[in-house]
């Protein structure tokens, strides 16, 4: 996991963290980001589909 840290004196510094804790944190952050994205797209889409399915169809 690579993180950029801003320093007032030395400029940008790159820090590399390794191990179970940093890997778990990176995976957890990715899952949270993906779930938030899924919530913003799937909920409105589900509502539209359910509303469309409930509407009576007119046959011409």
mmCIF file of the N, C-alpha and C atoms, coordinates in Angstrom:
data_MODEL
# 
_entry.id   MODEL 
# 
loop_
_atom_site.group_PDB 
_atom_site.id 
_atom_site.type_symbol 
_atom_site.label_atom_id 
_atom_site.label_alt_id 
_atom_site.label_comp_id 
_atom_site.label_asym_id 
_atom_site.label_entity_id 
_atom_site.label_seq_id 
_atom_site.pdbx_PDB_ins_code 
_atom_site.Cartn_x 
_atom_site.Cartn_y 
_atom_site.Cartn_z 
_atom_site.occupancy 
_atom_site.B_iso_or_equiv 
_atom_site.pdbx_formal_charge 
_atom_site.auth_seq_id 
_atom_site.auth_comp_id 
_atom_site.auth_asym_id 
_atom_site.auth_atom_id 
_atom_site.pdbx_PDB_model_num 
ATOM 1   N N  . UNK A 1 1  ? 0.853   -1.164 0.000   1.00 0.00 ? 1  UNK A N  1 
ATOM 2   C CA . UNK A 1 1  ? 0.000   0.000  0.000   1.00 0.00 ? 1  UNK A CA 1 
ATOM 3   C C  . UNK A 1 1  ? 0.896   1.224  0.000   1.00 0.00 ? 1  UNK A C  1 
ATOM 4   N N  . UNK A 1 2  ? 0.666   2.124  -0.911  1.00 0.00 ? 2  UNK A N  1 
ATOM 5   C CA . UNK A 1 2  ? 1.502   3.305  -1.072  1.00 0.00 ? 2  UNK A CA 1 
ATOM 6   C C  . UNK A 1 2  ? 0.682   4.532  -0.739  1.00 0.00 ? 2  UNK A C  1 
ATOM 7   N N  . UNK A 1 3  ? 1.175   5.313  0.177   1.00 0.00 ? 3  UNK A N  1 
ATOM 8   C CA . UNK A 1 3  ? 0.471   6.531  0.569   1.00 0.00 ? 3  UNK A CA 1 
ATOM 9   C C  . UNK A 1 3  ? 1.405   7.720  0.419   1.00 0.00 ? 3  UNK A C  1 
ATOM 10  N N  . UNK A 1 4  ? 0.861   8.828  -0.047  1.00 0.00 ? 4  UNK A N  1 
ATOM 11  C CA . UNK A 1 4  ? 1.640   10.059 -0.146  1.00 0.00 ? 4  UNK A CA 1 
ATOM 12  C C  . UNK A 1 4  ? 1.368   10.912 1.096   1.00 0.00 ? 4  UNK A C  1 
ATOM 13  N N  . UNK A 1 5  ? 2.425   11.383 1.691   1.00 0.00 ? 5  UNK A N  1 
ATOM 14  C CA . UNK A 1 5  ? 2.324   12.199 2.885   1.00 0.00 ? 5  UNK A CA 1 
ATOM 15  C C  . UNK A 1 5  ? 2.945   13.554 2.575   1.00 0.00 ? 5  UNK A C  1 
ATOM 16  N N  . UNK A 1 6  ? 2.221   14.632 2.849   1.00 0.00 ? 6  UNK A N  1 
ATOM 17  C CA . UNK A 1 6  ? 2.755   15.974 2.597   1.00 0.00 ? 6  UNK A CA 1 
ATOM 18  C C  . UNK A 1 6  ? 3.557   16.438 3.795   1.00 0.00 ? 6  UNK A C  1 
ATOM 19  N N  . UNK A 1 7  ? 4.717   16.944 3.510   1.00 0.00 ? 7  UNK A N  1 
ATOM 20  C CA . UNK A 1 7  ? 5.586   17.463 4.552   1.00 0.00 ? 7  UNK A CA 1 
ATOM 21  C C  . UNK A 1 7  ? 5.837   18.938 4.268   1.00 0.00 ? 7  UNK A C  1 
ATOM 22  N N  . UNK A 1 8  ? 5.856   19.740 5.309   1.00 0.00 ? 8  UNK A N  1 
ATOM 23  C CA . UNK A 1 8  ? 6.077   21.168 5.115   1.00 0.00 ? 8  UNK A CA 1 
ATOM 24  C C  . UNK A 1 8  ? 7.523   21.473 4.728   1.00 0.00 ? 8  UNK A C  1 
ATOM 25  N N  . UNK A 1 9  ? 8.455   20.671 5.156   1.00 0.00 ? 9  UNK A N  1 
ATOM 26  C CA . UNK A 1 9  ? 9.866   20.951 4.905   1.00 0.00 ? 9  UNK A CA 1 
ATOM 27  C C  . UNK A 1 9  ? 10.411  20.199 3.700   1.00 0.00 ? 9  UNK A C  1 
ATOM 28  N N  . UNK A 1 10 ? 10.173  18.922 3.611   1.00 0.00 ? 10 UNK A N  1 
ATOM 29  C CA . UNK A 1 10 ? 10.835  18.096 2.603   1.00 0.00 ? 10 UNK A CA 1 
ATOM 30  C C  . UNK A 1 10 ? 10.025  17.920 1.323   1.00 0.00 ? 10 UNK A C  1 
ATOM 31  N N  . UNK A 1 11 ? 8.787   18.366 1.298   1.00 0.00 ? 11 UNK A N  1 
ATOM 32  C CA . UNK A 1 11 ? 7.949   18.146 0.126   1.00 0.00 ? 11 UNK A CA 1 
ATOM 33  C C  . UNK A 1 11 ? 7.249   16.805 0.242   1.00 0.00 ? 11 UNK A C  1 
ATOM 34  N N  . UNK A 1 12 ? 6.729   16.286 -0.878  1.00 0.00 ? 12 UNK A N  1 
ATOM 35  C CA . UNK A 1 12 ? 6.012   15.007 -0.808  1.00 0.00 ? 12 UNK A CA 1 
ATOM 36  C C  . UNK A 1 12 ? 6.939   13.849 -0.441  1.00 0.00 ? 12 UNK A C  1 
ATOM 37  N N  . UNK A 1 13 ? 6.483   13.034 0.462   1.00 0.00 ? 13 UNK A N  1 
ATOM 38  C CA . UNK A 1 13 ? 7.244   11.877 0.902   1.00 0.00 ? 13 UNK A CA 1 
ATOM 39  C C  . UNK A 1 13 ? 6.394   10.640 0.650   1.00 0.00 ? 13 UNK A C  1 
ATOM 40  N N  . UNK A 1 14 ? 6.975   9.583  0.107   1.00 0.00 ? 14 UNK A N  1 
ATOM 41  C CA . UNK A 1 14 ? 6.250   8.351  -0.128  1.00 0.00 ? 14 UNK A CA 1 
ATOM 42  C C  . UNK A 1 14 ? 6.528   7.370  1.000   1.00 0.00 ? 14 UNK A C  1 
ATOM 43  N N  . UNK A 1 15 ? 5.465   6.794  1.521   1.00 0.00 ? 15 UNK A N  1 
ATOM 44  C CA . UNK A 1 15 ? 5.583   5.836  2.602   1.00 0.00 ? 15 UNK A CA 1 
ATOM 45  C C  . UNK A 1 15 ? 4.942   4.532  2.155   1.00 0.00 ? 15 UNK A C  1 
ATOM 46  N N  . UNK A 1 16 ? 5.625   3.430  2.348   1.00 0.00 ? 16 UNK A N  1 
ATOM 47  C CA . UNK A 1 16 ? 5.103   2.124  1.965   1.00 0.00 ? 16 UNK A CA 1 
ATOM 48  C C  . UNK A 1 16 ? 4.831   1.336  3.236   1.00 0.00 ? 16 UNK A C  1 
ATOM 49  N N  . UNK A 1 17 ? 3.586   0.859  3.346   1.00 0.00 ? 17 UNK A N  1 
ATOM 50  C CA . UNK A 1 17 ? 3.212   0.057  4.504   1.00 0.00 ? 17 UNK A CA 1 
ATOM 51  C C  . UNK A 1 17 ? 2.922   -1.356 4.026   1.00 0.00 ? 17 UNK A C  1 
ATOM 52  N N  . UNK A 1 18 ? 3.338   -2.333 4.801   1.00 0.00 ? 18 UNK A N  1 
ATOM 53  C CA . UNK A 1 18 ? 3.101   -3.720 4.429   1.00 0.00 ? 18 UNK A CA 1 
ATOM 54  C C  . UNK A 1 18 ? 2.650   -4.489 5.658   1.00 0.00 ? 18 UNK A C  1 
ATOM 55  N N  . UNK A 1 19 ? 1.962   -5.578 5.409   1.00 0.00 ? 19 UNK A N  1 
ATOM 56  C CA . UNK A 1 19 ? 1.527   -6.428 6.514   1.00 0.00 ? 19 UNK A CA 1 
ATOM 57  C C  . UNK A 1 19 ? 0.044   -6.671 6.478   1.00 0.00 ? 19 UNK A C  1 
ATOM 58  N N  . UNK A 1 20 ? -0.418  -7.486 7.402   1.00 0.00 ? 20 UNK A N  1 
ATOM 59  C CA . UNK A 1 20 ? -1.827  -7.865 7.453   1.00 0.00 ? 20 UNK A CA 1 
ATOM 60  C C  . UNK A 1 20 ? -2.736  -6.677 7.720   1.00 0.00 ? 20 UNK A C  1 
ATOM 61  N N  . UNK A 1 21 ? -2.315  -5.797 8.600   1.00 0.00 ? 21 UNK A N  1 
ATOM 62  C CA . UNK A 1 21 ? -3.151  -4.666 8.970   1.00 0.00 ? 21 UNK A CA 1 
ATOM 63  C C  . UNK A 1 21 ? -3.367  -3.725 7.794   1.00 0.00 ? 21 UNK A C  1 
ATOM 64  N N  . UNK A 1 22 ? -2.310  -3.380 7.082   1.00 0.00 ? 22 UNK A N  1 
ATOM 65  C CA . UNK A 1 22 ? -2.450  -2.458 5.957   1.00 0.00 ? 22 UNK A CA 1 
ATOM 66  C C  . UNK A 1 22 ? -3.224  -3.098 4.813   1.00 0.00 ? 22 UNK A C  1 
ATOM 67  N N  . UNK A 1 23 ? -3.046  -4.384 4.585   1.00 0.00 ? 23 UNK A N  1 
ATOM 68  C CA . UNK A 1 23 ? -3.783  -5.087 3.542   1.00 0.00 ? 23 UNK A CA 1 
ATOM 69  C C  . UNK A 1 23 ? -5.269  -5.141 3.891   1.00 0.00 ? 23 UNK A C  1 
ATOM 70  N N  . UNK A 1 24 ? -5.580  -5.441 5.125   1.00 0.00 ? 24 UNK A N  1 
ATOM 71  C CA . UNK A 1 24 ? -6.972  -5.492 5.557   1.00 0.00 ? 24 UNK A CA 1 
ATOM 72  C C  . UNK A 1 24 ? -7.625  -4.115 5.430   1.00 0.00 ? 24 UNK A C  1 
ATOM 73  N N  . UNK A 1 25 ? -6.884  -3.085 5.770   1.00 0.00 ? 25 UNK A N  1 
ATOM 74  C CA . UNK A 1 25 ? -7.405  -1.728 5.657   1.00 0.00 ? 25 UNK A CA 1 
ATOM 75  C C  . UNK A 1 25 ? -7.666  -1.360 4.203   1.00 0.00 ? 25 UNK A C  1 
ATOM 76  N N  . UNK A 1 26 ? -6.775  -1.716 3.307   1.00 0.00 ? 26 UNK A N  1 
ATOM 77  C CA . UNK A 1 26 ? -6.945  -1.413 1.888   1.00 0.00 ? 26 UNK A CA 1 
ATOM 78  C C  . UNK A 1 26 ? -8.140  -2.162 1.312   1.00 0.00 ? 26 UNK A C  1 
ATOM 79  N N  . UNK A 1 27 ? -8.292  -3.424 1.676   1.00 0.00 ? 27 UNK A N  1 
ATOM 80  C CA . UNK A 1 27 ? -9.432  -4.212 1.190   1.00 0.00 ? 27 UNK A CA 1 
ATOM 81  C C  . UNK A 1 27 ? -10.735 -3.649 1.739   1.00 0.00 ? 27 UNK A C  1 
ATOM 82  N N  . UNK A 1 28 ? -10.747 -3.297 3.015   1.00 0.00 ? 28 UNK A N  1 
ATOM 83  C CA . UNK A 1 28 ? -11.940 -2.737 3.638   1.00 0.00 ? 28 UNK A CA 1 
ATOM 84  C C  . UNK A 1 28 ? -12.337 -1.421 2.974   1.00 0.00 ? 28 UNK A C  1 
ATOM 85  N N  . UNK A 1 29 ? -11.366 -0.562 2.692   1.00 0.00 ? 29 UNK A N  1 
ATOM 86  C CA . UNK A 1 29 ? -11.663 0.703  2.021   1.00 0.00 ? 29 UNK A CA 1 
ATOM 87  C C  . UNK A 1 29 ? -12.233 0.466  0.625   1.00 0.00 ? 29 UNK A C  1 
ATOM 88  N N  . UNK A 1 30 ? -11.693 -0.498 -0.085  1.00 0.00 ? 30 UNK A N  1 
ATOM 89  C CA . UNK A 1 30 ? -12.192 -0.814 -1.421  1.00 0.00 ? 30 UNK A CA 1 
ATOM 90  C C  . UNK A 1 30 ? -13.614 -1.339 -1.392  1.00 0.00 ? 30 UNK A C  1 
ATOM 91  N N  . UNK A 1 31 ? -13.912 -2.194 -0.428  1.00 0.00 ? 31 UNK A N  1 
ATOM 92  C CA . UNK A 1 31 ? -15.267 -2.745 -0.309  1.00 0.00 ? 31 UNK A CA 1 
ATOM 93  C C  . UNK A 1 31 ? -16.263 -1.643 0.053   1.00 0.00 ? 31 UNK A C  1 
ATOM 94  N N  . UNK A 1 32 ? -15.885 -0.771 0.972   1.00 0.00 ? 32 UNK A N  1 
ATOM 95  C CA . UNK A 1 32 ? -16.771 0.332  1.346   1.00 0.00 ? 32 UNK A CA 1 
ATOM 96  C C  . UNK A 1 32 ? -17.059 1.238  0.156   1.00 0.00 ? 32 UNK A C  1 
ATOM 97  N N  . UNK A 1 33 ? -16.032 1.537  -0.629  1.00 0.00 ? 33 UNK A N  1 
ATOM 98  C CA . UNK A 1 33 ? -16.191 2.397  -1.805  1.00 0.00 ? 33 UNK A CA 1 
ATOM 99  C C  . UNK A 1 33 ? -17.104 1.722  -2.835  1.00 0.00 ? 33 UNK A C  1 
ATOM 100 N N  . UNK A 1 34 ? -16.907 0.433  -3.058  1.00 0.00 ? 34 UNK A N  1 
ATOM 101 C CA . UNK A 1 34 ? -17.731 -0.295 -4.017  1.00 0.00 ? 34 UNK A CA 1 
ATOM 102 C C  . UNK A 1 34 ? -19.185 -0.386 -3.556  1.00 0.00 ? 34 UNK A C  1 
ATOM 103 N N  . UNK A 1 35 ? -19.409 -0.612 -2.278  1.00 0.00 ? 35 UNK A N  1 
ATOM 104 C CA . UNK A 1 35 ? -20.777 -0.709 -1.764  1.00 0.00 ? 35 UNK A CA 1 
ATOM 105 C C  . UNK A 1 35 ? -21.493 0.635  -1.869  1.00 0.00 ? 35 UNK A C  1 
ATOM 106 N N  . UNK A 1 36 ? -20.787 1.713  -1.614  1.00 0.00 ? 36 UNK A N  1 
ATOM 107 C CA . UNK A 1 36 ? -21.402 3.035  -1.732  1.00 0.00 ? 36 UNK A CA 1 
ATOM 108 C C  . UNK A 1 36 ? -21.797 3.307  -3.177  1.00 0.00 ? 36 UNK A C  1 
ATOM 109 N N  . UNK A 1 37 ? -20.933 2.935  -4.111  1.00 0.00 ? 37 UNK A N  1 
ATOM 110 C CA . UNK A 1 37 ? -21.229 3.108  -5.530  1.00 0.00 ? 37 UNK A CA 1 
ATOM 111 C C  . UNK A 1 37 ? -22.426 2.245  -5.937  1.00 0.00 ? 37 UNK A C  1 
ATOM 112 N N  . UNK A 1 38 ? -22.497 1.023  -5.424  1.00 0.00 ? 38 UNK A N  1 
ATOM 113 C CA . UNK A 1 38 ? -23.616 0.128  -5.738  1.00 0.00 ? 38 UNK A CA 1 
ATOM 114 C C  . UNK A 1 38 ? -24.925 0.673  -5.179  1.00 0.00 ? 38 UNK A C  1 
ATOM 115 N N  . UNK A 1 39 ? -24.891 1.248  -3.990  1.00 0.00 ? 39 UNK A N  1 
ATOM 116 C CA . UNK A 1 39 ? -26.098 1.802  -3.391  1.00 0.00 ? 39 UNK A CA 1 
ATOM 117 C C  . UNK A 1 39 ? -26.629 2.976  -4.205  1.00 0.00 ? 39 UNK A C  1 
ATOM 118 N N  . UNK A 1 40 ? -25.750 3.802  -4.732  1.00 0.00 ? 40 UNK A N  1 
ATOM 119 C CA . UNK A 1 40 ? -26.212 4.977  -5.472  1.00 0.00 ? 40 UNK A CA 1 
ATOM 120 C C  . UNK A 1 40 ? -26.767 4.620  -6.839  1.00 0.00 ? 40 UNK A C  1 
ATOM 121 N N  . UNK A 1 41 ? -26.394 3.465  -7.389  1.00 0.00 ? 41 UNK A N  1 
ATOM 122 C CA . UNK A 1 41 ? -26.922 3.089  -8.699  1.00 0.00 ? 41 UNK A CA 1 
ATOM 123 C C  . UNK A 1 41 ? -28.028 2.038  -8.610  1.00 0.00 ? 41 UNK A C  1 
ATOM 124 N N  . UNK A 1 42 ? -27.905 1.076  -7.733  1.00 0.00 ? 42 UNK A N  1 
ATOM 125 C CA . UNK A 1 42 ? -28.880 -0.021 -7.741  1.00 0.00 ? 42 UNK A CA 1 
ATOM 126 C C  . UNK A 1 42 ? -30.209 0.355  -7.108  1.00 0.00 ? 42 UNK A C  1 
ATOM 127 N N  . UNK A 1 43 ? -30.227 1.164  -6.072  1.00 0.00 ? 43 UNK A N  1 
ATOM 128 C CA . UNK A 1 43 ? -31.484 1.513  -5.419  1.00 0.00 ? 43 UNK A CA 1 
ATOM 129 C C  . UNK A 1 43 ? -32.405 2.292  -6.357  1.00 0.00 ? 43 UNK A C  1 
ATOM 130 N N  . UNK A 1 44 ? -31.959 3.372  -7.006  1.00 0.00 ? 44 UNK A N  1 
ATOM 131 C CA . UNK A 1 44 ? -32.850 4.065  -7.935  1.00 0.00 ? 44 UNK A CA 1 
ATOM 132 C C  . UNK A 1 44 ? -33.277 3.178  -9.110  1.00 0.00 ? 44 UNK A C  1 
ATOM 133 N N  . UNK A 1 45 ? -32.387 2.359  -9.600  1.00 0.00 ? 45 UNK A N  1 
ATOM 134 C CA . UNK A 1 45 ? -32.714 1.470  -10.707 1.00 0.00 ? 45 UNK A CA 1 
ATOM 135 C C  . UNK A 1 45 ? -33.773 0.450  -10.286 1.00 0.00 ? 45 UNK A C  1 
ATOM 136 N N  . UNK A 1 46 ? -33.668 -0.080 -9.093  1.00 0.00 ? 46 UNK A N  1 
ATOM 137 C CA . UNK A 1 46 ? -34.654 -1.034 -8.581  1.00 0.00 ? 46 UNK A CA 1 
ATOM 138 C C  . UNK A 1 46 ? -36.028 -0.379 -8.448  1.00 0.00 ? 46 UNK A C  1 
ATOM 139 N N  . UNK A 1 47 ? -36.055 0.846  -7.944  1.00 0.00 ? 47 UNK A N  1 
ATOM 140 C CA . UNK A 1 47 ? -37.329 1.558  -7.795  1.00 0.00 ? 47 UNK A CA 1 
ATOM 141 C C  . UNK A 1 47 ? -37.974 1.780  -9.159  1.00 0.00 ? 47 UNK A C  1 
ATOM 142 N N  . UNK A 1 48 ? -37.198 2.186  -10.150 1.00 0.00 ? 48 UNK A N  1 
ATOM 143 C CA . UNK A 1 48 ? -37.727 2.403  -11.499 1.00 0.00 ? 48 UNK A CA 1 
ATOM 144 C C  . UNK A 1 48 ? -38.280 1.104  -12.068 1.00 0.00 ? 48 UNK A C  1 
ATOM 145 N N  . UNK A 1 49 ? -37.565 0.016  -11.913 1.00 0.00 ? 49 UNK A N  1 
ATOM 146 C CA . UNK A 1 49 ? -38.025 -1.281 -12.436 1.00 0.00 ? 49 UNK A CA 1 
ATOM 147 C C  . UNK A 1 49 ? -39.323 -1.712 -11.748 1.00 0.00 ? 49 UNK A C  1 
ATOM 148 N N  . UNK A 1 50 ? -39.393 -1.554 -10.426 1.00 0.00 ? 50 UNK A N  1 
ATOM 149 C CA . UNK A 1 50 ? -40.607 -1.937 -9.705  1.00 0.00 ? 50 UNK A CA 1 
ATOM 150 C C  . UNK A 1 50 ? -41.797 -1.066 -10.095 1.00 0.00 ? 50 UNK A C  1 
ATOM 151 N N  . UNK A 1 51 ? -41.566 0.220  -10.282 1.00 0.00 ? 51 UNK A N  1 
ATOM 152 C CA . UNK A 1 51 ? -42.653 1.100  -10.713 1.00 0.00 ? 51 UNK A CA 1 
ATOM 153 C C  . UNK A 1 51 ? -43.113 0.753  -12.123 1.00 0.00 ? 51 UNK A C  1 
ATOM 154 N N  . UNK A 1 52 ? -42.173 0.448  -12.999 1.00 0.00 ? 52 UNK A N  1 
ATOM 155 C CA . UNK A 1 52 ? -42.521 0.089  -14.377 1.00 0.00 ? 52 UNK A CA 1 
ATOM 156 C C  . UNK A 1 52 ? -43.270 -1.246 -14.413 1.00 0.00 ? 52 UNK A C  1 
ATOM 157 N N  . UNK A 1 53 ? -42.924 -2.156 -13.560 1.00 0.00 ? 53 UNK A N  1 
ATOM 158 C CA . UNK A 1 53 ? -43.585 -3.463 -13.536 1.00 0.00 ? 53 UNK A CA 1 
ATOM 159 C C  . UNK A 1 53 ? -45.000 -3.358 -12.987 1.00 0.00 ? 53 UNK A C  1 
ATOM 160 N N  . UNK A 1 54 ? -45.262 -2.387 -12.122 1.00 0.00 ? 54 UNK A N  1 
ATOM 161 C CA . UNK A 1 54 ? -46.559 -2.234 -11.520 1.00 0.00 ? 54 UNK A CA 1 
ATOM 162 C C  . UNK A 1 54 ? -47.555 -1.471 -12.394 1.00 0.00 ? 54 UNK A C  1 
ATOM 163 N N  . UNK A 1 55 ? -47.075 -0.758 -13.385 1.00 0.00 ? 55 UNK A N  1 
ATOM 164 C CA . UNK A 1 55 ? -47.959 0.018  -14.252 1.00 0.00 ? 55 UNK A CA 1 
ATOM 165 C C  . UNK A 1 55 ? -48.726 -0.902 -15.194 1.00 0.00 ? 55 UNK A C  1 
ATOM 166 N N  . UNK A 1 56 ? -50.031 -0.641 -15.353 1.00 0.00 ? 56 UNK A N  1 
ATOM 167 C CA . UNK A 1 56 ? -50.780 -1.443 -16.345 1.00 0.00 ? 56 UNK A CA 1 
ATOM 168 C C  . UNK A 1 56 ? -50.378 -1.046 -17.764 1.00 0.00 ? 56 UNK A C  1 
ATOM 169 N N  . UNK A 1 57 ? -50.315 -2.002 -18.615 1.00 0.00 ? 57 UNK A N  1 
ATOM 170 C CA . UNK A 1 57 ? -49.924 -1.761 -20.007 1.00 0.00 ? 57 UNK A CA 1 
ATOM 171 C C  . UNK A 1 57 ? -51.187 -1.569 -20.862 1.00 0.00 ? 57 UNK A C  1 
ATOM 172 N N  . UNK A 1 58 ? -51.123 -0.612 -21.755 1.00 0.00 ? 58 UNK A N  1 
ATOM 173 C CA . UNK A 1 58 ? -52.229 -0.388 -22.698 1.00 0.00 ? 58 UNK A CA 1 
ATOM 174 C C  . UNK A 1 58 ? -51.925 -1.074 -24.003 1.00 0.00 ? 58 UNK A C  1 
ATOM 175 N N  . UNK A 1 59 ? -52.831 -1.848 -24.459 1.00 0.00 ? 59 UNK A N  1 
ATOM 176 C CA . UNK A 1 59 ? -52.671 -2.508 -25.752 1.00 0.00 ? 59 UNK A CA 1 
ATOM 177 C C  . UNK A 1 59 ? -53.426 -1.704 -26.793 1.00 0.00 ? 59 UNK A C  1 
ATOM 178 N N  . UNK A 1 60 ? -52.736 -1.315 -27.844 1.00 0.00 ? 60 UNK A N  1 
ATOM 179 C CA . UNK A 1 60 ? -53.381 -0.492 -28.890 1.00 0.00 ? 60 UNK A CA 1 
ATOM 180 C C  . UNK A 1 60 ? -53.775 -1.321 -30.084 1.00 0.00 ? 60 UNK A C  1 
# 
